[in-house]
Amino acid sequence: MSTRPEPAWFKSSYSGSQGDSCVEVAVTEQAVCVRDSKDVTRPHLAVGRGEWARFVGFVTDV
């Protein structure tokens, strides 16, 4: 039985000092994971790296 190491989660540098309304992101070999920073016990969302790149490209163009 193999166990996967916990990914390194980080918040945006734009996150406020209060820590509310933030998401955390972790990059793995297979995917980019996103979770709610206020409740890290809930399951995270995982998307492919290509899909994440398209999402980031879209939001930076807005």
Backbone atoms as SQL, in Angstrom:
CREATE TABLE atoms (id INTEGER PRIMARY KEY, chain TEXT, resi INTEGER, resn TEXT, atom TEXT, x REAL, y REAL, z REAL);
INSERT INTO atoms VALUES
  (1, 'A', 1, 'MET', 'N', 0.851, -1.185, 0.000),
  (2, 'A', 1, 'MET', 'CA', 0.000, 0.000, 0.000),
  (3, 'A', 1, 'MET', 'C', 0.891, 1.240, 0.000),
  (4, 'A', 2, 'SER', 'N', 0.721, 2.075, -1.015),
  (5, 'A', 2, 'SER', 'CA', 1.525, 3.293, -1.079),
  (6, 'A', 2, 'SER', 'C', 0.687, 4.481, -0.630),
  (7, 'A', 3, 'THR', 'N', 1.349, 5.420, -0.010),
  (8, 'A', 3, 'THR', 'CA', 0.665, 6.645, 0.402),
  (9, 'A', 3, 'THR', 'C', 1.274, 7.801, -0.376),
  (10, 'A', 4, 'ARG', 'N', 0.423, 8.701, -0.780),
  (11, 'A', 4, 'ARG', 'CA', 0.899, 9.881, -1.494),
  (12, 'A', 4, 'ARG', 'C', 1.204, 10.976, -0.491),
  (13, 'A', 5, 'PRO', 'N', 2.306, 11.689, -0.715),
  (14, 'A', 5, 'PRO', 'CA', 2.595, 12.812, 0.189),
  (15, 'A', 5, 'PRO', 'C', 1.581, 13.932, -0.001),
  (16, 'A', 6, 'GLU', 'N', 1.312, 14.658, 1.048),
  (17, 'A', 6, 'GLU', 'CA', 0.399, 15.807, 0.991),
  (18, 'A', 6, 'GLU', 'C', 1.015, 16.870, 0.081),
  (19, 'A', 7, 'PRO', 'N', 0.247, 17.365, -0.894),
  (20, 'A', 7, 'PRO', 'CA', 0.806, 18.404, -1.771),
  (21, 'A', 7, 'PRO', 'C', 1.066, 19.697, -1.001),
  (22, 'A', 8, 'ALA', 'N', 1.942, 20.509, -1.536),
  (23, 'A', 8, 'ALA', 'CA', 2.275, 21.800, -0.927),
  (24, 'A', 8, 'ALA', 'C', 1.238, 22.836, -1.361),
  (25, 'A', 9, 'TRP', 'N', 0.369, 23.215, -0.440),
  (26, 'A', 9, 'TRP', 'CA', -0.701, 24.173, -0.723),
  (27, 'A', 9, 'TRP', 'C', -0.202, 25.594, -0.525),
  (28, 'A', 10, 'PHE', 'N', -0.673, 26.526, -1.366),
  (29, 'A', 10, 'PHE', 'CA', -0.324, 27.932, -1.185),
  (30, 'A', 10, 'PHE', 'C', -1.502, 28.812, -1.548),
  (31, 'A', 11, 'LYS', 'N', -1.531, 30.004, -0.963),
  (32, 'A', 11, 'LYS', 'CA', -2.573, 31.001, -1.239),
  (33, 'A', 11, 'LYS', 'C', -1.984, 32.103, -2.100),
  (34, 'A', 12, 'SER', 'N', -2.842, 32.808, -2.769),
  (35, 'A', 12, 'SER', 'CA', -2.437, 33.932, -3.597),
  (36, 'A', 12, 'SER', 'C', -1.805, 35.020, -2.742),
  (37, 'A', 13, 'SER', 'N', -0.863, 35.722, -3.322),
  (38, 'A', 13, 'SER', 'CA', -0.262, 36.869, -2.623),
  (39, 'A', 13, 'SER', 'C', -1.280, 37.991, -2.456),
  (40, 'A', 14, 'TYR', 'N', -2.395, 37.931, -3.172),
  (41, 'A', 14, 'TYR', 'CA', -3.456, 38.921, -3.040),
  (42, 'A', 14, 'TYR', 'C', -4.403, 38.612, -1.886),
  (43, 'A', 15, 'SER', 'N', -4.221, 37.477, -1.227),
  (44, 'A', 15, 'SER', 'CA', -5.092, 37.113, -0.110),
  (45, 'A', 15, 'SER', 'C', -4.903, 38.102, 1.024),
  (46, 'A', 16, 'GLY', 'N', -5.991, 38.458, 1.647),
  (47, 'A', 16, 'GLY', 'CA', -5.929, 39.393, 2.766),
  (48, 'A', 16, 'GLY', 'C', -5.375, 38.732, 4.018),
  (49, 'A', 17, 'SER', 'N', -5.015, 39.508, 4.978),
  (50, 'A', 17, 'SER', 'CA', -4.459, 38.981, 6.227),
  (51, 'A', 17, 'SER', 'C', -5.519, 38.298, 7.084),
  (52, 'A', 18, 'GLN', 'N', -6.809, 38.559, 6.791),
  (53, 'A', 18, 'GLN', 'CA', -7.889, 37.945, 7.562),
  (54, 'A', 18, 'GLN', 'C', -8.074, 36.471, 7.210),
  (55, 'A', 19, 'GLY', 'N', -7.628, 36.061, 6.016),
  (56, 'A', 19, 'GLY', 'CA', -7.733, 34.665, 5.613),
  (57, 'A', 19, 'GLY', 'C', -9.103, 34.222, 5.152),
  (58, 'A', 20, 'ASP', 'N', -10.010, 35.163, 4.938),
  (59, 'A', 20, 'ASP', 'CA', -11.349, 34.770, 4.497),
  (60, 'A', 20, 'ASP', 'C', -11.459, 34.852, 2.975),
  (61, 'A', 21, 'SER', 'N', -12.391, 34.109, 2.450),
  (62, 'A', 21, 'SER', 'CA', -12.693, 34.120, 1.019),
  (63, 'A', 21, 'SER', 'C', -11.483, 33.826, 0.137),
  (64, 'A', 22, 'CYS', 'N', -10.715, 32.847, 0.523),
  (65, 'A', 22, 'CYS', 'CA', -9.528, 32.489, -0.247),
  (66, 'A', 22, 'CYS', 'C', -9.584, 31.034, -0.673),
  (67, 'A', 23, 'VAL', 'N', -8.885, 30.763, -1.728),
  (68, 'A', 23, 'VAL', 'CA', -8.668, 29.380, -2.129),
  (69, 'A', 23, 'VAL', 'C', -7.177, 29.109, -2.048),
  (70, 'A', 24, 'GLU', 'N', -6.846, 27.841, -1.904),
  (71, 'A', 24, 'GLU', 'CA', -5.458, 27.414, -1.921),
  (72, 'A', 24, 'GLU', 'C', -5.264, 26.515, -3.131),
  (73, 'A', 25, 'VAL', 'N', -4.064, 26.528, -3.672),
  (74, 'A', 25, 'VAL', 'CA', -3.745, 25.756, -4.858),
  (75, 'A', 25, 'VAL', 'C', -2.517, 24.906, -4.569),
  (76, 'A', 26, 'ALA', 'N', -2.519, 23.696, -5.105),
  (77, 'A', 26, 'ALA', 'CA', -1.356, 22.811, -5.029),
  (78, 'A', 26, 'ALA', 'C', -1.164, 22.176, -6.399),
  (79, 'A', 27, 'VAL', 'N', 0.082, 22.100, -6.842),
  (80, 'A', 27, 'VAL', 'CA', 0.391, 21.523, -8.142),
  (81, 'A', 27, 'VAL', 'C', 1.017, 20.154, -7.928),
  (82, 'A', 28, 'THR', 'N', 0.465, 19.149, -8.598),
  (83, 'A', 28, 'THR', 'CA', 1.028, 17.800, -8.566),
  (84, 'A', 28, 'THR', 'C', 1.454, 17.435, -9.981),
  (85, 'A', 29, 'GLU', 'N', 2.044, 16.263, -10.141),
  (86, 'A', 29, 'GLU', 'CA', 2.444, 15.826, -11.475),
  (87, 'A', 29, 'GLU', 'C', 1.248, 15.656, -12.395),
  (88, 'A', 30, 'GLN', 'N', 0.130, 15.212, -11.848),
  (89, 'A', 30, 'GLN', 'CA', -1.044, 14.913, -12.656),
  (90, 'A', 30, 'GLN', 'C', -2.029, 16.067, -12.780),
  (91, 'A', 31, 'ALA', 'N', -2.109, 16.951, -11.793),
  (92, 'A', 31, 'ALA', 'CA', -3.195, 17.929, -11.772),
  (93, 'A', 31, 'ALA', 'C', -2.831, 19.159, -10.947),
  (94, 'A', 32, 'VAL', 'N', -3.714, 20.137, -11.051),
  (95, 'A', 32, 'VAL', 'CA', -3.676, 21.298, -10.166),
  (96, 'A', 32, 'VAL', 'C', -4.887, 21.154, -9.256),
  (97, 'A', 33, 'CYS', 'N', -4.651, 21.219, -7.956),
  (98, 'A', 33, 'CYS', 'CA', -5.721, 21.023, -6.971),
  (99, 'A', 33, 'CYS', 'C', -6.089, 22.361, -6.351),
  (100, 'A', 34, 'VAL', 'N', -7.384, 22.544, -6.097),
  (101, 'A', 34, 'VAL', 'CA', -7.898, 23.789, -5.520),
  (102, 'A', 34, 'VAL', 'C', -8.787, 23.413, -4.344),
  (103, 'A', 35, 'ARG', 'N', -8.618, 24.136, -3.220),
  (104, 'A', 35, 'ARG', 'CA', -9.466, 23.883, -2.057),
  (105, 'A', 35, 'ARG', 'C', -9.804, 25.193, -1.358),
  (106, 'A', 36, 'ASP', 'N', -10.838, 25.133, -0.524),
  (107, 'A', 36, 'ASP', 'CA', -11.286, 26.270, 0.280),
  (108, 'A', 36, 'ASP', 'C', -10.337, 26.422, 1.469),
  (109, 'A', 37, 'SER', 'N', -9.712, 27.564, 1.611),
  (110, 'A', 37, 'SER', 'CA', -8.749, 27.757, 2.690),
  (111, 'A', 37, 'SER', 'C', -9.408, 27.821, 4.066),
  (112, 'A', 38, 'LYS', 'N', -10.726, 28.068, 4.102),
  (113, 'A', 38, 'LYS', 'CA', -11.412, 28.133, 5.395),
  (114, 'A', 38, 'LYS', 'C', -11.796, 26.759, 5.922),
  (115, 'A', 39, 'ASP', 'N', -11.855, 25.755, 5.030),
  (116, 'A', 39, 'ASP', 'CA', -12.241, 24.410, 5.441),
  (117, 'A', 39, 'ASP', 'C', -11.418, 23.388, 4.653),
  (118, 'A', 40, 'VAL', 'N', -10.193, 23.188, 5.075),
  (119, 'A', 40, 'VAL', 'CA', -9.272, 22.326, 4.339),
  (120, 'A', 40, 'VAL', 'C', -9.589, 20.843, 4.505),
  (121, 'A', 41, 'THR', 'N', -10.554, 20.504, 5.354),
  (122, 'A', 41, 'THR', 'CA', -10.932, 19.099, 5.521),
  (123, 'A', 41, 'THR', 'C', -11.881, 18.625, 4.427),
  (124, 'A', 42, 'ARG', 'N', -12.497, 19.550, 3.724),
  (125, 'A', 42, 'ARG', 'CA', -13.402, 19.179, 2.632),
  (126, 'A', 42, 'ARG', 'C', -12.584, 18.711, 1.430),
  (127, 'A', 43, 'PRO', 'N', -13.189, 17.904, 0.568),
  (128, 'A', 43, 'PRO', 'CA', -12.466, 17.439, -0.630),
  (129, 'A', 43, 'PRO', 'C', -12.061, 18.612, -1.519),
  (130, 'A', 44, 'HIS', 'N', -10.965, 18.443, -2.220),
  (131, 'A', 44, 'HIS', 'CA', -10.502, 19.487, -3.128),
  (132, 'A', 44, 'HIS', 'C', -10.922, 19.170, -4.560),
  (133, 'A', 45, 'LEU', 'N', -10.849, 20.169, -5.407),
  (134, 'A', 45, 'LEU', 'CA', -11.126, 20.046, -6.826),
  (135, 'A', 45, 'LEU', 'C', -9.792, 19.831, -7.525),
  (136, 'A', 46, 'ALA', 'N', -9.725, 18.856, -8.416),
  (137, 'A', 46, 'ALA', 'CA', -8.497, 18.611, -9.183),
  (138, 'A', 46, 'ALA', 'C', -8.816, 18.761, -10.667),
  (139, 'A', 47, 'VAL', 'N', -8.003, 19.545, -11.365),
  (140, 'A', 47, 'VAL', 'CA', -8.161, 19.725, -12.800),
  (141, 'A', 47, 'VAL', 'C', -6.827, 19.451, -13.479),
  (142, 'A', 48, 'GLY', 'N', -6.894, 19.055, -14.737),
  (143, 'A', 48, 'GLY', 'CA', -5.669, 18.807, -15.488),
  (144, 'A', 48, 'GLY', 'C', -4.844, 20.082, -15.635),
  (145, 'A', 49, 'ARG', 'N', -3.554, 19.903, -15.826),
  (146, 'A', 49, 'ARG', 'CA', -2.668, 21.064, -15.930),
  (147, 'A', 49, 'ARG', 'C', -2.991, 21.926, -17.147),
  (148, 'A', 50, 'GLY', 'N', -3.383, 21.290, -18.259),
  (149, 'A', 50, 'GLY', 'CA', -3.763, 22.049, -19.454),
  (150, 'A', 50, 'GLY', 'C', -5.019, 22.862, -19.233),
  (151, 'A', 51, 'GLU', 'N', -5.994, 22.261, -18.568),
  (152, 'A', 51, 'GLU', 'CA', -7.232, 22.978, -18.259),
  (153, 'A', 51, 'GLU', 'C', -6.957, 24.147, -17.328),
  (154, 'A', 52, 'TRP', 'N', -6.074, 23.955, -16.358),
  (155, 'A', 52, 'TRP', 'CA', -5.715, 25.034, -15.427),
  (156, 'A', 52, 'TRP', 'C', -5.051, 26.183, -16.196),
  (157, 'A', 53, 'ALA', 'N', -4.165, 25.853, -17.120),
  (158, 'A', 53, 'ALA', 'CA', -3.486, 26.891, -17.905),
  (159, 'A', 53, 'ALA', 'C', -4.497, 27.691, -18.723),
  (160, 'A', 54, 'ARG', 'N', -5.492, 27.009, -19.305),
  (161, 'A', 54, 'ARG', 'CA', -6.528, 27.720, -20.055),
  (162, 'A', 54, 'ARG', 'C', -7.357, 28.615, -19.136),
  (163, 'A', 55, 'PHE', 'N', -7.687, 28.128, -17.943),
  (164, 'A', 55, 'PHE', 'CA', -8.442, 28.928, -16.981),
  (165, 'A', 55, 'PHE', 'C', -7.664, 30.179, -16.587),
  (166, 'A', 56, 'VAL', 'N', -6.402, 30.021, -16.244),
  (167, 'A', 56, 'VAL', 'CA', -5.583, 31.169, -15.844),
  (168, 'A', 56, 'VAL', 'C', -5.456, 32.155, -16.999),
  (169, 'A', 57, 'GLY', 'N', -5.273, 31.635, -18.205),
  (170, 'A', 57, 'GLY', 'CA', -5.211, 32.512, -19.382),
  (171, 'A', 57, 'GLY', 'C', -6.485, 33.309, -19.568),
  (172, 'A', 58, 'PHE', 'N', -7.620, 32.647, -19.340),
  (173, 'A', 58, 'PHE', 'CA', -8.913, 33.323, -19.476),
  (174, 'A', 58, 'PHE', 'C', -9.064, 34.433, -18.439),
  (175, 'A', 59, 'VAL', 'N', -8.794, 34.150, -17.179),
  (176, 'A', 59, 'VAL', 'CA', -9.021, 35.157, -16.145),
  (177, 'A', 59, 'VAL', 'C', -8.013, 36.295, -16.215),
  (178, 'A', 60, 'THR', 'N', -6.838, 36.061, -16.762),
  (179, 'A', 60, 'THR', 'CA', -5.895, 37.164, -16.894),
  (180, 'A', 60, 'THR', 'C', -6.238, 38.056, -18.071),
  (181, 'A', 61, 'ASP', 'N', -7.029, 37.533, -19.029),
  (182, 'A', 61, 'ASP', 'CA', -7.454, 38.339, -20.177),
  (183, 'A', 61, 'ASP', 'C', -8.695, 39.169, -19.890),
  (184, 'A', 62, 'VAL', 'N', -9.384, 38.904, -18.792),
  (185, 'A', 62, 'VAL', 'CA', -10.633, 39.598, -18.489),
  (186, 'A', 62, 'VAL', 'C', -10.366, 40.988, -17.988);
